[in-house]
Amino acid sequence: MTKPKIRKIKKQPNDTGISGWYKIAENGSKCQKLEENITSDWLVIGAGFAGLAAARRLHQLRPNDRITLLEARHVGEGPAGRNSGFMIDLPHDLSSDNYSGEGSEKDNLQTELNREAIRFAAQAAEDYGISSEVFDPCGKINGAATEKGASHNLDYAKLLEQSGESYEMLDAQAMREVTGSDYYLDGLFTPGTVMIQPAAFVRAVADNLRPHIGIYENSPVIKLSRQSSDWLVETPSGSVSAPKIILAVNGHAQSFGYFPGRLMHVFTYASMTRALSSDEVRVLGGQSKWSLTPADPMGATIRRICGTGGDRIITRTRFTYDPSMEVSQSRVEAVGKTQIDAFQRRFPMIGTVPMEYVWAGRLCLSFNGVSAFGEVEENIFSACAQNGLGAAKGTFSGMMAAELATGTHSVYLDHMLAQDPPSRLPPEPFAWLGANAVMRWREWRAGKEA
């Protein structure tokens, strides 16, 4: 543990572009800003998947305690509401060539941890009456657009077979029936993924926690200091004094002074069409909603949705490593143009469809693929670095941070505590040069999968 000291947080979240998920989500909640000095038994910083899971688990374990949650922006505006919405149960390593892993005990353990997170989220969805439009246990497809991608799917199927996991192979005709497109050679369907409308989901969880937990939005932390046995956390308009803190800010853990030189800040990019017309829906064909990850991790993730906001298609492509934790609007717009091309290659039958929203989303990865988890300073507990799987791993990290902070033992917590710490990155600018060179090469190699 580091020696307690005053920490001034100068770097605040800066999310570029407007998330389509955030804009089309129904918002019945009223944003409350912290404008007074309060005391609390527990403070959670960050209202993404990890922070909300931590707050819900704390309330389960300490129902009579005062729990406060601070969010720098409006709930759903940040990375959680920019997520692709895949709560994936199976190993899904973005740094691999084909997700397939090694069929090892480690992969099986990760699957069980992901599923525990999904069970926790599913119980929240049931308790709060969250609709299937927002939380849908419908599974997903790994789509292959090339022979190499199809080979990746076969490798993945062999791993699933060895692990006793359920799956279904889809041929080109079946893929056309699902997507309306003849772009894909085959697909591999797995039933365990839950598809969420990410902004609507985190809002719904936050709104249902509000009667029990003080949730303050647009209240970024600007200073953290030790005051006797408590921590004093200051925002621009107020403060919270609490003995214990759960830090659920993903990569911004470094803005608080933790894990220096050990976290990789990666951005991915997404576009959402305007609502499709009835004629476009008819010409497109296929199913009204489906979700597809690429057989090559550097390819294009595609979702079709319907319901609130209309019939739309979402495209997610490209990764960039940006240690500043910021990207420019011009970068987002440039990537958005390439996503129009990816969309038109898949759906030429409906012609040019404008992208109504284009945005960037922040990921946080560690070089050795582990979370930034544990007690990082006296009574400050980190649930950060979700390695590109924020919905599942973020939820799990938040749950475990609450258990660690309350002294609640579980076999799942034992697994988290047994993991190695994030390993040190190469110094800059070598990390930036190396990471971006590898990602550009892998995107080029992905070919038609992108």
N, C-alpha and C positions, 0 to 999 in steps of 0.2 A: 504494500500500500504506500501511496505517496503521502508526504507530510501535508496536513491541512493548511490551506492558504486562501487568500482572497483571489477569486478568479473573475476577471472581467471578460464577458463574452461579446466580442466586437463583431464577429461574423454571424450574420443572421441568414436564415433560409431565403434563397432567391430562386423561384421557380419560373422558368421561361415558357411563354405560350399559355394558352387557355385550354385546360383539360375539357374535352368533350363530355367525359363522365360527370364532371362537376357541373357543367352547364345544364345537362339534361336531367339531372337528379332533382326530384321534388324536394323542396326545402321548406319544411314547416317550422323549423326551430329558430329561435331568436338568439343571436350571438350576444354573449355577455362578456364584457371586458373586465379584467381585474383593475379596480380603481380604489382599492383600500388596502390596509395592512391587516393581514389575517394570520391566524395560527391554525395548524392542522396536524393530525397525527401522522399523515403520510402525504407525500407530494410526488406525483408522477409528472415528468416533463416530456411532452410529445403525445399527440393524439392520433397517431397512426395505428397500424395493426398491433405493434408491440405495446404502445402506451395504453390503448383501450383494453387489450387483454390483461395487462398488469392491473389496471384499475378495476376491472370486473373480478379478477381473481382475488385482489385485496378485499373487495367488498364481500366476497364469499367467505374468506378466511377471517376477516375482522369486521363483521356487519355493523358493529356499534362504534367503530372508529370514524373520525373525520378524515375524509380522503379528498384531496384537491388535485386537479389535473390542469396543467397549463399548456396551451397550444399557441405557437407563434403566429399562426394564421387562422383562417376559418377552417373548421374540421372538414376535410375532404379536398382542400385546395392544394395540399402538399403532396409528397410522393405517394402516399397511400391512395389518394384519389386520382393519381396518374398511372397507377398500376394497370397491367393488361387484364387483371381480373382472374388469373388462373391460380386457384388454391390447390397445388399439385401434391399428391401423396407419394409418388414414386421418385427415386433419385433423378435429379434433373440438373446436371452440372453444366453451367453455361461455358465453362472453360474446356469442356470435352469436345470431341469431334462429333459424337452421335448420341450423347446422353446415356449410353448403354452401361457405363461403369464396368465393374468386374464381377458382379454377382456375389460380392463378398458379404461377410457378416456385417461390415460397416454399412453397406447399402441397405441391408435388411433392417438394421437399427434405424437408419435415417428414415426409412419408410414408416416404421412404427412411430417415430417421433412426429413426423408430418401428420400421420393419421390421428394422433392424440390432439394435435392442434385443430384438425378438421372437426373432430368430435366436440371440442370445446366451442368452436365457432358455430357448429350446427346446433348445439344446445342453446346458444345465445339467440340464434335465428328463430328457434322454436319458442323460447321464452318471450321474445319480443314481437312475435308475429310478423317476422320479416318475410316478404313474399318470395316466391320462386323466381320472379324477375330479377331480384336482387341477390338471392342466394340459392343456386340451383345445382344439386348434386347430379349432374347430367353426364359427367365424363368429358373427355376431349379426344381429339385425333392428332396423331403425328402425321403430317402430310408430306409426301415425297414428290417433288417435281422433276427429279432426274434419276437416272439409273443408280448413281452413287447414293442418292437419298434413299432409294428403295432398298439398297444394300444395307444402309444404316438401320432401316426399319426391321430388316430381317435379323440383324445383330441384336437389336433391342428385343425382338420377339423371343430369340433364343434365351436371353437373360431372364425375361419374364417367365418363360417355360421352366427354366431351372429353379426359379424362386417360387414357383407355384402360383404365380399371379395370373389373373384373368385378363384376356385381351381378345381382340377380333381383328383380323386382317381384312381390309377393304380393297377391292380391285378398282381399276379406273372407272368402270361403270358405276360402282357404288359411290365413289367420290363425286362423280357428276350428279348423282341423285341427291347427295347431301349439299354440295356447294353450288350447283348449277354451272360449274366450270369444268372444262376438259383439260385444265392445266396440270392436274395431279395424276401421276401414274398409279399411286396406291396410297393407302393410309393404314395406320395402326391405331385402333381405338382402345383406350383404357378407361374403365368405368369409375375410377376412384377420385378423379379430379372434380372439385366443386368450382363452378363458374359463378363469379360475383360481379355485380355492378359496384366497383370498388368505392366510388365516392358516396353512393347511396348507402352502402353497407356501413361504412365507418360513421356516417351521419346517424343512421338508425341506431347503432350501438350507443353512440354518444347521447342521443336524445333519450334513450331508455335508461341510461345511467344517471342522467341529470337529477332525478328525484332523490338519489342517494349520495351523489358525489358532486362537489363543486367544480364545474367545468368552465374554464375561462379561456376565451379565444382572443385572437389578436393581442396576445399578451406574451411577447417574447422575453426570455430571460436575458438580462443584461449584466447581472452580477450575482456571484455566489460566494458566500463567506460563512465562516464558523462563528456562531454566537453562543458561547457557553456549550451546553449539550445539544443545541439545535443548529440546524443550517438555516441561514437567512438567504432567501432567493428574491431578488429584486427584478421588477419589470418596469417599463417606463412610467406606469401610473400607480403601482402598488407593490406589495411584497407578501411573501408567504414564509412563515417561520415553522419549520417541521423538523423532527428528529431524524427522519429517514426519507431518502429520495430514491426514486427509480428513474434512471435516465434512459429514455426511449426515443432517441433522436437520430438513430442510425449513424450516418457518416459525420453528423455534426457533433458527435462525441469529441472529435478533435477540436472543435471550436471551444469546448469546455476544458481543453488541455489534456484529454485522455487519449491514449494509444497514438502518440505522435510517431509518424513515420511508419505506421503499420496498417493503414486503411487505404484502400483504393476507391477513388470517387469516379464512378462510371455513369455516363448518361446514355439512355436509350430514348427513342423518339417515336411518336405515334401521330396518326392522322385519323380523323373521323369524318365520314361523308355527311353532307346534309341528309335530311330524311329523303329516302327514295320515293319517287312517285308510284302510284298504283301500276302504271304502265311499265315502269322500270322493274318493279317487283315481279310482274307477270313475265316479262322477257327474261329476267335473271333465272327464275325457277329455283329449284333446290328447296331445302328446308328453311323455315323462317328464322331459325337461330342455330348456330353451330360455332364451334371453337376449334382452332387448328394451330398447333405449334409446328415449326418446321423440322423436318428430319435432320437438318443441319442446324445446330444452335445459332449460327450466324445468319440464318435465313429470316424470312418474313413470318411473323405471327399474325394470323388473320382471325377476326371474329365477325359474325353477323348477329345482330340483335334486333329485337322488335319490342313493341310495347311503349313505355314512356319515352317520348322523344322520337317515335316513329321507327321505321325500318332503316337501319344504317349498317355500314361496314367499317370496321376499324382495322388499320394496318399498323404494325409495329416493326420497324427495322432499324438497323444501324446501332453501333455502340461507339462511344468516344470516352477516353480517359481524360478527365479534367480535374487536376488536384485543387483548383481554385473553388470547386463546388459550384461553378457558374458557367453557363453557356450563353452566347449572344442570341438575340432574336433573329439576326441574319443567318446564323447557323441553323436554327430551327426551321426557318423558311426554306433554306437550301435543301435540307434533308426532306422537307415536306414535298418538294418538287420531285425528288427521286421516288417518293412513296406514291405519287400520282402514277408514275410509270409502272411501279409494281402492281398497283391496283388495275390499271388498264390491261396489263398483260394477262391478268387472271380473269377479268370480266369485260372483254371487248364487246360483248353483245349489248351492253347498255350504254356504250359510248362514254363521253366525258362527263364525269360526275364531280362537282366541286367538293373539295375538302373544307368543311365548315370550321373545323377546329384542328390545329396542329400544335403539338406541345412536346416538351422534353420532360423526362422523369429521372430523378436521381436514384442510383443504386449505390450500395456500399459493399465492397468485397474485401476479403483478406487474401493474402498471397497463398496461404495454406488452406483456404476454404472453411475456416472456423468462425464462430461468432465472437464478437467482442463482449464477453459476458463475465459477470462476477462482481464482487465488491472491489471497486477501484479506488475508493477512499473510505475512511470510516463512515459507515452508514450511507454510502452512495453506491447504488447497484446498477450496473450497466446491462441493458438489453439491446445491443446494437450490432451492426454488420450482419445483414441477412443474406448476403451473397446472391442477390438477384431473385430470391424467392420470398419477398416480403410478406405475402399473404399468409403462407404457412409457417415459415421460419420466424417471422416477426411475431406472429401470434404465440408460437411456442416459447420464444425468448421472453416475451412479456409475462406469460404464465409462470415460467420458471423463476424469473426475477422476483415476482411476488412471493413465491414459495421460499426462495432463499432469504429474502428480507424479513419474512415472518418466522423463520426457523422451522418451516414445514418440510418434513422429509418426504421424498418420493424417489422411486427408482429412476424416473425421468430426470430429476434434478441431479442425481448422481452421475448420469451420463453427461450432462452439461458441464458439471464441475470437473469431470475427468478429461475433457478435451484440452488440447494444447492452446496456449495463447496465440493471438495473431502474430505471424512472423514478420520480421522487419523487411521493408521494401528496399530496393536499390535506391540510392540517392537520386534526387532530381538534378539535371533534366533526364537522366538515364531511364528512370521509371516511365516518364511521359513518352520519351522516344520509343522505348521498347514496347510498351503496352499498345500504343496506337499503331505502331508498325505491324505488330502481330494481329491486331484486330482488322486492319485494312487488308492484310494478306488473307486472313481467314474469310473475310467477306468476299474477296475476289474469288477465292477457291469455292465458295458456296454456289456461285453461278446462278442458275435459274431458281435456286431455293430462296434467293434474296428478293 
